[in-house]
């Protein structure tokens, strides 16, 4: 549950379901991006985490336009400038920034991402940060996979993770593992 303040939200329809974009009413920066969950309405999910949140009519700002384009299959270079990163410091911030740098059409293992941060053996710690990523899609935690090419976890579920990676051009073998040529 969040602090008691006013929030607005916008719903972005897509083939993976509605994506929720939440802002504090007194700020332009995004507070959170929520992915759809089977059997739950996005409005309900938002109001659970952000009581009193009200729908925003516009949704025409840069980040909403970029999310619509991305969810429509377009290559988008998301800026993190519109994300409210207050309170995300230290290791978690370093992990999220390194994840943001993984380009479309590539994946990286949890261990590989940890190694780029100078923390060999830190795969589990990276996975924990990915699990709490407040800005999925913009900070593309779907591009981080297990060491054998298996998908690992994802807040939107593994079918959504695979669909997003497939949309970005990642190919999978017969066992559902990302093909090695796409792993950095």
Helices and strands as residue ranges (DSSP letters): E 7-12, E 19-24, E 30-34, H 42-49, E 54-55, H 62-71, G 80-82, H 90-100, E 108-109, H 110-116, H 123-131, G 141-143, E 144-145, H 158-167, G 180-182
